[in-house]
Amino acid sequence: MKRLDQTVKRETLYIAAWTLVLSALMESVFLVIGLWKPSVLFGNLISGFCAVLNFLLMGITVQNAVEKDEKDAASLMRFSQSMRMLLQLAAGAVGVMLFDPVAAIVPLFFPRIAVTFRPMFAMDKGGAKDGDTYDEGGAKEEKGGE
């Protein structure tokens, strides 16, 4: 088995941290409005775990796809996307049936929120701009010919 790429590790930890923070915030909201119960916690846990796992599996798939030719890479990515979607649907369905429906569905969107805010936390002072790329250390890579 190949080693997990540092970028995949770093970005998955970033997504996990955001998911943890947003999950705690959601639990707090349920507590403040008086609707907290154990089913909220368990729905949040299963969906939050599934959301982070989905992101990790996507990263591993991309890591493997870059080593393949274009046709095989596209096929691998499509298959991975289908399987990961089924995983999320299954987690959502189990969460809705067994736990609090809102707490089981909302955490599936936490990685999307984290990705949206990612450019604000870029390593350089100016934040990220469209087309900017960063190396593994977080330093902005210069574009050739500019």
OpenMM code with the backbone's topology and positions (N, CA, C; nanometers):
from openmm import Vec3, app, unit

residues = "MET LYS ARG LEU ASP GLN THR VAL LYS ARG GLU THR LEU TYR ILE ALA ALA TRP THR LEU VAL LEU SER ALA LEU MET GLU SER VAL PHE LEU VAL ILE GLY LEU TRP LYS PRO SER VAL LEU PHE GLY ASN LEU ILE SER GLY PHE CYS ALA VAL LEU ASN PHE LEU LEU MET GLY ILE THR VAL GLN ASN ALA VAL GLU LYS ASP GLU LYS ASP ALA ALA SER LEU MET ARG PHE SER GLN SER MET ARG MET LEU LEU GLN LEU ALA ALA GLY ALA VAL GLY VAL MET LEU PHE ASP PRO VAL ALA ALA ILE VAL PRO LEU PHE PHE PRO ARG ILE ALA VAL THR PHE ARG PRO MET PHE ALA MET ASP LYS GLY GLY ALA LYS ASP GLY ASP THR TYR ASP GLU GLY GLY ALA LYS GLU GLU LYS GLY GLY GLU".split()
positions = [
    Vec3(0.0844, -0.1186, 0.0000),
    Vec3(0.0000, 0.0000, 0.0000),
    Vec3(0.0884, 0.1242, 0.0000),
    Vec3(0.0501, 0.2214, -0.0844),
    Vec3(0.1273, 0.3446, -0.0940),
    Vec3(0.1025, 0.4332, 0.0281),
    Vec3(0.2035, 0.5148, 0.0546),
    Vec3(0.1902, 0.6105, 0.1641),
    Vec3(0.0904, 0.7190, 0.1261),
    Vec3(0.0220, 0.7686, 0.2256),
    Vec3(-0.0719, 0.8775, 0.2052),
    Vec3(0.0064, 1.0064, 0.1835),
    Vec3(-0.0259, 1.0765, 0.0762),
    Vec3(0.0425, 1.2005, 0.0415),
    Vec3(0.0234, 1.3043, 0.1521),
    Vec3(0.1269, 1.3845, 0.1751),
    Vec3(0.1216, 1.4876, 0.2799),
    Vec3(0.0078, 1.5861, 0.2564),
    Vec3(-0.0168, 1.6215, 0.1316),
    Vec3(-0.1251, 1.7156, 0.1012),
    Vec3(-0.2602, 1.6553, 0.1372),
    Vec3(-0.2788, 1.5276, 0.1075),
    Vec3(-0.4045, 1.4609, 0.1421),
    Vec3(-0.4219, 1.4597, 0.2939),
    Vec3(-0.3144, 1.4289, 0.3666),
    Vec3(-0.3205, 1.4290, 0.5135),
    Vec3(-0.3575, 1.5669, 0.5663),
    Vec3(-0.2847, 1.6688, 0.5183),
    Vec3(-0.3047, 1.8059, 0.5679),
    Vec3(-0.4470, 1.8545, 0.5403),
    Vec3(-0.4946, 1.8324, 0.4174),
    Vec3(-0.6279, 1.8807, 0.3823),
    Vec3(-0.7377, 1.8023, 0.4544),
    Vec3(-0.7168, 1.6730, 0.4757),
    Vec3(-0.8148, 1.5943, 0.5506),
    Vec3(-0.8200, 1.6390, 0.6960),
    Vec3(-0.7052, 1.6692, 0.7542),
    Vec3(-0.7049, 1.7224, 0.8914),
    Vec3(-0.7750, 1.8569, 0.8984),
    Vec3(-0.7558, 1.9399, 0.7964),
    Vec3(-0.8247, 2.0691, 0.7903),
    Vec3(-0.9767, 2.0468, 0.7874),
    Vec3(-1.0227, 1.9552, 0.7031),
    Vec3(-1.1657, 1.9249, 0.6930),
    Vec3(-1.2168, 1.8663, 0.8248),
    Vec3(-1.1391, 1.7782, 0.8865),
    Vec3(-1.1798, 1.7180, 1.0143),
    Vec3(-1.1915, 1.8239, 1.1231),
    Vec3(-1.0987, 1.9182, 1.1258),
    Vec3(-1.1041, 2.0243, 1.2270),
    Vec3(-1.2286, 2.1106, 1.2079),
    Vec3(-1.2566, 2.1500, 1.0850),
    Vec3(-1.3763, 2.2288, 1.0584),
    Vec3(-1.5024, 2.1497, 1.0929),
    Vec3(-1.5032, 2.0223, 1.0599),
    Vec3(-1.6201, 1.9396, 1.0903),
    Vec3(-1.6412, 1.9304, 1.2409),
    Vec3(-1.5329, 1.9167, 1.3154),
    Vec3(-1.5426, 1.9110, 1.4612),
    Vec3(-1.5972, 2.0422, 1.5182),
    Vec3(-1.5450, 2.1535, 1.4700),
    Vec3(-1.5902, 2.2844, 1.5188),
    Vec3(-1.7369, 2.3083, 1.4829),
    Vec3(-1.7722, 2.2818, 1.3581),
    Vec3(-1.9105, 2.3027, 1.3161),
    Vec3(-2.0063, 2.2052, 1.3844),
    Vec3(-1.9600, 2.0846, 1.4118),
    Vec3(-2.0430, 1.9880, 1.4853),
    Vec3(-2.0683, 2.0365, 1.6282),
    Vec3(-1.9638, 2.0883, 1.6921),
    Vec3(-1.9808, 2.1419, 1.8279),
    Vec3(-2.0763, 2.2606, 1.8262),
    Vec3(-2.0656, 2.3440, 1.7250),
    Vec3(-2.1563, 2.4587, 1.7121),
    Vec3(-2.3005, 2.4117, 1.6940),
    Vec3(-2.3197, 2.3115, 1.6101),
    Vec3(-2.4540, 2.2590, 1.5883),
    Vec3(-2.5108, 2.1976, 1.7172),
    Vec3(-2.4271, 2.1217, 1.7883),
    Vec3(-2.4716, 2.0642, 1.9158),
    Vec3(-2.5119, 2.1753, 2.0134),
    Vec3(-2.4354, 2.2835, 2.0148),
    Vec3(-2.4650, 2.3972, 2.1029),
    Vec3(-2.5991, 2.4606, 2.0677),
    Vec3(-2.6259, 2.4749, 1.9390),
    Vec3(-2.7536, 2.5322, 1.8962),
    Vec3(-2.8693, 2.4440, 1.9430),
    Vec3(-2.8564, 2.3138, 1.9242),
    Vec3(-2.9609, 2.2224, 1.9713),
    Vec3(-2.9790, 2.2346, 2.1229),
    Vec3(-2.8684, 2.2511, 2.1952),
    Vec3(-2.8752, 2.2648, 2.3411),
    Vec3(-2.9449, 2.3943, 2.3806),
    Vec3(-2.9087, 2.5045, 2.3166),
    Vec3(-2.9655, 2.6360, 2.3504),
    Vec3(-3.1149, 2.6408, 2.3208),
    Vec3(-3.1574, 2.5825, 2.2095),
    Vec3(-3.3008, 2.5887, 2.1772),
    Vec3(-3.3814, 2.4781, 2.2461),
    Vec3(-3.3134, 2.3982, 2.3275),
    Vec3(-3.3826, 2.2986, 2.4092),
    Vec3(-3.4229, 2.1721, 2.3365),
    Vec3(-3.3630, 2.1448, 2.2230),
    Vec3(-3.3976, 2.0248, 2.1468),
    Vec3(-3.2890, 1.9187, 2.1495),
    Vec3(-3.1858, 1.9390, 2.2322),
    Vec3(-3.0769, 1.8420, 2.2346),
    Vec3(-3.1229, 1.7132, 2.3006),
    Vec3(-3.0830, 1.6032, 2.2426),
    Vec3(-3.1059, 1.4692, 2.2968),
    Vec3(-2.9957, 1.3807, 2.2413),
    Vec3(-2.9747, 1.2645, 2.2967),
    Vec3(-2.8659, 1.1783, 2.2481),
    Vec3(-2.8726, 1.1479, 2.0988),
    Vec3(-2.9921, 1.1428, 2.0426),
    Vec3(-3.0026, 1.1133, 1.8989),
    Vec3(-2.9403, 1.2240, 1.8144),
    Vec3(-2.9357, 1.3473, 1.8659),
    Vec3(-2.8686, 1.4572, 1.7959),
    Vec3(-2.7185, 1.4293, 1.7914),
    Vec3(-2.6634, 1.3896, 1.9040),
    Vec3(-2.5204, 1.3599, 1.9107),
    Vec3(-2.4833, 1.2450, 1.8170),
    Vec3(-2.5596, 1.1365, 1.8213),
    Vec3(-2.5258, 1.0203, 1.7402),
    Vec3(-2.5448, 1.0464, 1.5901),
    Vec3(-2.6488, 1.1194, 1.5541),
    Vec3(-2.6671, 1.1571, 1.4138),
    Vec3(-2.5525, 1.2435, 1.3651),
    Vec3(-2.5093, 1.3368, 1.4488),
    Vec3(-2.3969, 1.4244, 1.4174),
    Vec3(-2.2685, 1.3426, 1.4025),
    Vec3(-2.2446, 1.2507, 1.4930),
    Vec3(-2.1228, 1.1699, 1.4880),
    Vec3(-2.1140, 1.0846, 1.3619),
    Vec3(-2.2219, 1.0153, 1.3286),
    Vec3(-2.2169, 0.9270, 1.2118),
    Vec3(-2.2005, 1.0077, 1.0832),
    Vec3(-2.2714, 1.1189, 1.0712),
    Vec3(-2.2618, 1.1990, 0.9492),
    Vec3(-2.1303, 1.2753, 0.9407),
    Vec3(-2.0834, 1.3261, 1.0526),
    Vec3(-1.9545, 1.3959, 1.0530),
    Vec3(-1.8408, 1.3028, 1.0156),
    Vec3(-1.8423, 1.1826, 1.0719),
    Vec3(-1.7406, 1.0825, 1.0380),
    Vec3(-1.7477, 1.0477, 0.8898),
    Vec3(-1.8673, 1.0271, 0.8401),
    Vec3(-1.8862, 0.9915, 0.7000),
    Vec3(-1.8380, 1.1040, 0.6080),
    Vec3(-1.8639, 1.2281, 0.6454),
    Vec3(-1.8222, 1.3424, 0.5636),
    Vec3(-1.6695, 1.3511, 0.5544),
    Vec3(-1.6013, 1.3322, 0.6675),
    Vec3(-1.4550, 1.3367, 0.6669),
    Vec3(-1.3987, 1.2159, 0.5918),
    Vec3(-1.4577, 1.0993, 0.6120),
    Vec3(-1.4150, 0.9793, 0.5398),
    Vec3(-1.4320, 0.9979, 0.3891),
    Vec3(-1.5423, 1.0578, 0.3471),
    Vec3(-1.5661, 1.0852, 0.2060),
    Vec3(-1.4539, 1.1726, 0.1493),
    Vec3(-1.4157, 1.2764, 0.2219),
    Vec3(-1.3099, 1.3655, 0.1751),
    Vec3(-1.1766, 1.2906, 0.1666),
    Vec3(-1.1465, 1.2107, 0.2673),
    Vec3(-1.0224, 1.1325, 0.2665),
    Vec3(-1.0192, 1.0366, 0.1483),
    Vec3(-1.1275, 0.9655, 0.1244),
    Vec3(-1.1332, 0.8717, 0.0125),
    Vec3(-1.1190, 0.9437, -0.1214),
    Vec3(-1.1764, 1.0644, -0.1310),
    Vec3(-1.1599, 1.1424, -0.2526),
    Vec3(-1.0127, 1.1787, -0.2726),
    Vec3(-0.9459, 1.2205, -0.1662),
    Vec3(-0.8046, 1.2542, -0.1748),
    Vec3(-0.7185, 1.1359, -0.2161),
    Vec3(-0.7474, 1.0195, -0.1602),
    Vec3(-0.6729, 0.8978, -0.1965),
    Vec3(-0.6973, 0.8634, -0.3428),
    Vec3(-0.8203, 0.8788, -0.3876),
    Vec3(-0.8517, 0.8495, -0.5270),
    Vec3(-0.7765, 0.9434, -0.6209),
    Vec3(-0.7744, 1.0714, -0.5888),
    Vec3(-0.7019, 1.1673, -0.6719),
    Vec3(-0.5529, 1.1333, -0.6725),
    Vec3(-0.4998, 1.0992, -0.5559),
    Vec3(-0.3585, 1.0605, -0.5453),
    Vec3(-0.3281, 0.9438, -0.6382),
    Vec3(-0.4169, 0.8472, -0.6438),
    Vec3(-0.3969, 0.7309, -0.7309),
    Vec3(-0.4226, 0.7641, -0.8780),
    Vec3(-0.5173, 0.8537, -0.9043),
    Vec3(-0.5550, 0.8853, -1.0417),
    Vec3(-0.4452, 0.9606, -1.1159),
    Vec3(-0.3673, 1.0414, -1.0463),
    Vec3(-0.2635, 1.1193, -1.1158),
    Vec3(-0.1544, 1.0303, -1.1738),
    Vec3(-0.1461, 0.9065, -1.1293),
    Vec3(-0.0456, 0.8143, -1.1797),
    Vec3(-0.0954, 0.7303, -1.2968),
    Vec3(-0.2199, 0.7497, -1.3361),
    Vec3(-0.2791, 0.6702, -1.4439),
    Vec3(-0.2911, 0.7549, -1.5698),
    Vec3(-0.3173, 0.6876, -1.6808),
    Vec3(-0.3418, 0.7651, -1.8024),
    Vec3(-0.4804, 0.8295, -1.7916),
    Vec3(-0.5095, 0.9208, -1.8820),
    Vec3(-0.6306, 1.0029, -1.8706),
    Vec3(-0.7588, 0.9211, -1.8669),
    Vec3(-0.7695, 0.8204, -1.9514),
    Vec3(-0.8907, 0.7387, -1.9581),
    Vec3(-0.9110, 0.6588, -1.8287),
    Vec3(-0.8054, 0.5948, -1.7809),
    Vec3(-0.8151, 0.5175, -1.6570),
    Vec3(-0.8412, 0.6075, -1.5369),
    Vec3(-0.7799, 0.7247, -1.5362),
    Vec3(-0.7995, 0.8186, -1.4258),
    Vec3(-0.9449, 0.8656, -1.4209),
    Vec3(-1.0007, 0.8971, -1.5379),
    Vec3(-1.1401, 0.9425, -1.5432),
    Vec3(-1.2344, 0.8320, -1.4958),
    Vec3(-1.2064, 0.7098, -1.5371),
    Vec3(-1.2890, 0.5963, -1.4954),
    Vec3(-1.2803, 0.5749, -1.3439),
    Vec3(-1.1598, 0.5818, -1.2909),
    Vec3(-1.1401, 0.5663, -1.1469),
    Vec3(-1.2132, 0.6755, -1.0690),
    Vec3(-1.2049, 0.7986, -1.1170),
    Vec3(-1.2709, 0.9091, -1.0474),
    Vec3(-1.4234, 0.8942, -1.0499),
    Vec3(-1.4782, 0.8520, -1.1640),
    Vec3(-1.6234, 0.8316, -1.1732),
    Vec3(-1.6693, 0.7213, -1.0779),
    Vec3(-1.5955, 0.6100, -1.0772),
    Vec3(-1.6307, 0.4989, -0.9887),
    Vec3(-1.6232, 0.5434, -0.8426),
    Vec3(-1.5163, 0.6136, -0.8075),
    Vec3(-1.4995, 0.6620, -0.6707),
    Vec3(-1.6129, 0.7561, -0.6303),
    Vec3(-1.6477, 0.8467, -0.7209),
    Vec3(-1.7550, 0.9410, -0.6896),
    Vec3(-1.8866, 0.8678, -0.6655),
    Vec3(-1.9151, 0.7675, -0.7462),
    Vec3(-2.0380, 0.6896, -0.7282),
    Vec3(-2.0392, 0.6169, -0.5943),
    Vec3(-1.9293, 0.5528, -0.5601),
    Vec3(-1.9228, 0.4782, -0.4347),
    Vec3(-1.9291, 0.5721, -0.3130),
    Vec3(-1.8613, 0.6856, -0.3232),
    Vec3(-1.8635, 0.7805, -0.2114),
    Vec3(-2.0029, 0.8415, -0.1939),
    Vec3(-2.0727, 0.8636, -0.3052),
    Vec3(-2.2097, 0.9154, -0.2975),
    Vec3(-2.3006, 0.8128, -0.2303),
    Vec3(-2.2830, 0.6851, -0.2654),
    Vec3(-2.3614, 0.5803, -0.1999),
    Vec3(-2.3323, 0.5748, -0.0502),
    Vec3(-2.2056, 0.5917, -0.0135),
    Vec3(-2.1672, 0.5945, 0.1278),
    Vec3(-2.2392, 0.7079, 0.2001),
    Vec3(-2.2422, 0.8246, 0.1398),
    Vec3(-2.3086, 0.9376, 0.2039),
    Vec3(-2.4602, 0.9178, 0.2100),
    Vec3(-2.5177, 0.8645, 0.1044),
    Vec3(-2.6616, 0.8361, 0.1069),
    Vec3(-2.6958, 0.7349, 0.2155),
    Vec3(-2.6127, 0.6320, 0.2282),
    Vec3(-2.6364, 0.5306, 0.3313),
    Vec3(-2.6248, 0.5914, 0.4708),
    Vec3(-2.5224, 0.6712, 0.4924),
    Vec3(-2.5049, 0.7348, 0.6235),
    Vec3(-2.6212, 0.8283, 0.6534),
    Vec3(-2.6637, 0.9045, 0.5534),
    Vec3(-2.7766, 0.9945, 0.5727),
    Vec3(-2.9044, 0.9182, 0.6019),
    Vec3(-2.9271, 0.8101, 0.5293),
    Vec3(-3.0479, 0.7300, 0.5498),
    Vec3(-3.0494, 0.6664, 0.6887),
    Vec3(-2.9368, 0.6094, 0.7288),
    Vec3(-2.9281, 0.5492, 0.8628),
    Vec3(-2.9487, 0.6565, 0.9690),
    Vec3(-2.8850, 0.7705, 0.9484),
    Vec3(-2.8987, 0.8798, 1.0447),
    Vec3(-3.0409, 0.9298, 1.0567),
    Vec3(-3.1088, 0.9444, 0.9442),
    Vec3(-3.2470, 0.9937, 0.9455),
    Vec3(-3.3407, 0.8923, 1.0105),
    Vec3(-3.3185, 0.7639, 0.9820),
    Vec3(-3.4073, 0.6607, 1.0372),
    Vec3(-3.3836, 0.6366, 1.1860),
    Vec3(-3.2583, 0.6410, 1.2295),
    Vec3(-3.2270, 0.6032, 1.3665),
    Vec3(-3.2047, 0.7218, 1.4607),
    Vec3(-3.1655, 0.8359, 1.4050),
    Vec3(-3.1286, 0.9488, 1.4887),
    Vec3(-3.2061, 1.0732, 1.4462),
    Vec3(-3.1661, 1.1874, 1.4962),
    Vec3(-3.2312, 1.3124, 1.4596),
    Vec3(-3.2022, 1.3440, 1.3125),
    Vec3(-3.3057, 1.3652, 1.2315),
    Vec3(-3.2847, 1.3877, 1.0885),
    Vec3(-3.1976, 1.5103, 1.0560),
    Vec3(-3.2193, 1.6200, 1.1231),
    Vec3(-3.1416, 1.7410, 1.0958),
    Vec3(-2.9950, 1.7177, 1.1332),
    Vec3(-2.9729, 1.6600, 1.2497),
    Vec3(-2.8356, 1.6345, 1.2945),
    Vec3(-2.7652, 1.5301, 1.2095),
    Vec3(-2.8415, 1.4498, 1.1388),
    Vec3(-2.7821, 1.3466, 1.0537),
    Vec3(-2.7521, 1.3975, 0.9128),
    Vec3(-2.8189, 1.5028, 0.8693),
    Vec3(-2.7999, 1.5532, 0.7330),
    Vec3(-2.7042, 1.6723, 0.7291),
    Vec3(-2.7184, 1.7658, 0.8199),
    Vec3(-2.6387, 1.8893, 0.8163),
    Vec3(-2.4874, 1.8640, 0.8151),
    Vec3(-2.4320, 1.7739, 0.8966),
    Vec3(-2.2862, 1.7537, 0.8944),
    Vec3(-2.2302, 1.7056, 0.7610),
    Vec3(-2.3130, 1.6488, 0.6761),
    Vec3(-2.2651, 1.6067, 0.5448),
    Vec3(-2.2221, 1.7265, 0.4596),
    Vec3(-2.2685, 1.8464, 0.4966),
    Vec3(-2.2330, 1.9686, 0.4236),
    Vec3(-2.1155, 2.0434, 0.4865),
    Vec3(-2.0668, 1.9999, 0.6016),
    Vec3(-1.9575, 2.0705, 0.6687),
    Vec3(-1.8291, 2.0767, 0.5852),
    Vec3(-1.7891, 1.9695, 0.5157),
    Vec3(-1.6687, 1.9820, 0.4321),
    Vec3(-1.6836, 2.0884, 0.3230),
    Vec3(-1.8021, 2.1008, 0.2670),
    Vec3(-1.8244, 2.2034, 0.1641),
    Vec3(-1.8043, 2.3428, 0.2232),
    Vec3(-1.8519, 2.3629, 0.3445),
    Vec3(-1.8326, 2.4917, 0.4125),
    Vec3(-1.6837, 2.5150, 0.4359),
    Vec3(-1.6137, 2.4124, 0.4807),
    Vec3(-1.4698, 2.4251, 0.5063),
    Vec3(-1.3934, 2.4585, 0.3790),
    Vec3(-1.4277, 2.3937, 0.2691),
    Vec3(-1.3610, 2.4202, 0.1422),
    Vec3(-1.3891, 2.5632, 0.0962),
    Vec3(-1.5093, 2.6116, 0.1202),
    Vec3(-1.5448, 2.7476, 0.0823),
    Vec3(-1.4583, 2.8500, 0.1557),
    Vec3(-1.4297, 2.8244, 0.2822),
    Vec3(-1.3500, 2.9181, 0.3606),
    Vec3(-1.1995, 2.8968, 0.3471),
    Vec3(-1.1578, 2.7912, 0.2784),
    Vec3(-1.0152, 2.7593, 0.2664),
    Vec3(-0.9305, 2.8739, 0.2119),
    Vec3(-0.9721, 2.9454, 0.1078),
    Vec3(-0.8877, 3.0539, 0.0566),
    Vec3(-0.8581, 3.1633, 0.1589),
    Vec3(-0.9457, 3.1816, 0.2550),
    Vec3(-0.9234, 3.2836, 0.3584),
    Vec3(-0.8074, 3.2464, 0.4494),
    Vec3(-0.7756, 3.1189, 0.4563),
    Vec3(-0.6715, 3.0720, 0.5460),
    Vec3(-0.5463, 3.0295, 0.4708),
    Vec3(-0.5285, 3.0844, 0.3508),
    Vec3(-0.4076, 3.0563, 0.2728),
    Vec3(-0.2879, 3.1104, 0.3496),
    Vec3(-0.1727, 3.0525, 0.3233),
    Vec3(-0.0538, 3.0840, 0.4015),
    Vec3(0.0021, 3.2243, 0.3765),
    Vec3(-0.0246, 3.2826, 0.2605),
    Vec3(0.0297, 3.4166, 0.2395),
    Vec3(-0.0683, 3.5208, 0.2936),
    Vec3(-0.0227, 3.6420, 0.3131),
    Vec3(-0.1030, 3.7461, 0.3769),
    Vec3(-0.2219, 3.7885, 0.2936),
    Vec3(-0.2097, 3.7811, 0.1627),
    Vec3(-0.3162, 3.8289, 0.0759),
    Vec3(-0.4286, 3.7293, 0.0543),
    Vec3(-0.4193, 3.6116, 0.1085),
    Vec3(-0.5198, 3.5090, 0.0821),
    Vec3(-0.4983, 3.4508, -0.0561),
    Vec3(-0.5792, 3.3561, -0.0924),
    Vec3(-0.5640, 3.2917, -0.2227),
    Vec3(-0.6486, 3.3651, -0.3256),
    Vec3(-0.6021, 3.3661, -0.4467),
    Vec3(-0.6768, 3.4217, -0.5587),
    Vec3(-0.7011, 3.3068, -0.6553),
    Vec3(-0.7972, 3.3249, -0.7434),
    Vec3(-0.8244, 3.2206, -0.8423),
    Vec3(-0.6975, 3.1853, -0.9178),
    Vec3(-0.6677, 3.0588, -0.9267),
    Vec3(-0.5514, 3.0129, -1.0010),
    Vec3(-0.4248, 3.0026, -0.9180),
    Vec3(-0.4252, 3.0535, -0.7946),
    Vec3(-0.3060, 3.0422, -0.7105),
    Vec3(-0.2865, 2.8973, -0.6693),
    Vec3(-0.1609, 2.8563, -0.6650),
    Vec3(-0.1286, 2.7226, -0.6161),
    Vec3(-0.0248, 2.7349, -0.5055),
    Vec3(-0.0223, 2.6363, -0.4175),
    Vec3(0.0660, 2.6386, -0.3024),
    Vec3(0.1406, 2.5065, -0.2935),
    Vec3(0.2660, 2.5123, -0.2484),
    Vec3(0.3424, 2.3890, -0.2335),
    Vec3(0.3049, 2.3222, -0.1021),
    Vec3(0.3689, 2.2083, -0.0715),
    Vec3(0.3345, 2.1321, 0.0483),
    Vec3(0.3593, 2.2085, 0.1773),
    Vec3(0.4491, 2.3044, 0.1745),
    Vec3(0.4766, 2.3852, 0.2935),
    Vec3(0.3828, 2.5025, 0.3086),
    Vec3(0.2929, 2.5213, 0.2128),
    Vec3(0.1977, 2.6308, 0.2191),
    Vec3(0.2464, 2.7569, 0.1508),
    Vec3(0.3640, 2.7524, 0.0882),
    Vec3(0.4176, 2.8706, 0.0194),
    Vec3(0.3557, 2.8811, -0.1201),
    Vec3(0.3271, 3.0029, -0.1605),
    Vec3(0.2687, 3.0258, -0.2919),
    Vec3(0.3705, 2.9912, -0.3991),
    Vec3(0.3272, 2.9131, -0.4987),
    Vec3(0.4150, 2.8770, -0.6095),
    Vec3(0.4059, 2.9844, -0.7166),
    Vec3(0.5191, 3.0208, -0.7708),
    Vec3(0.5226, 3.1205, -0.8780),
    Vec3(0.4845, 3.0546, -1.0094),
    Vec3(0.4116, 3.1278, -1.0915),
    Vec3(0.3726, 3.0763, -1.2224),
    Vec3(0.4845, 3.1048, -1.3209),
    Vec3(0.5108, 3.0093, -1.4062),
    Vec3(0.6179, 3.0240, -1.5056),
    Vec3(0.5809, 3.1255, -1.6128),
    Vec3(0.6781, 3.2078, -1.6527),
    Vec3(0.6599, 3.3014, -1.7627),
    Vec3(0.5926, 3.4303, -1.7252),
    Vec3(0.5682, 3.4562, -1.5983),
    Vec3(0.5039, 3.5824, -1.5599),
    Vec3(0.6001, 3.6711, -1.4866),
] * unit.nanometer
topology = app.Topology()
chain = topology.addChain("A")
for resn in residues:
    res = topology.addResidue(resn, chain)
    for name in ("N", "CA", "C"):
        topology.addAtom(name, app.Element.getBySymbol(name[0]), res)
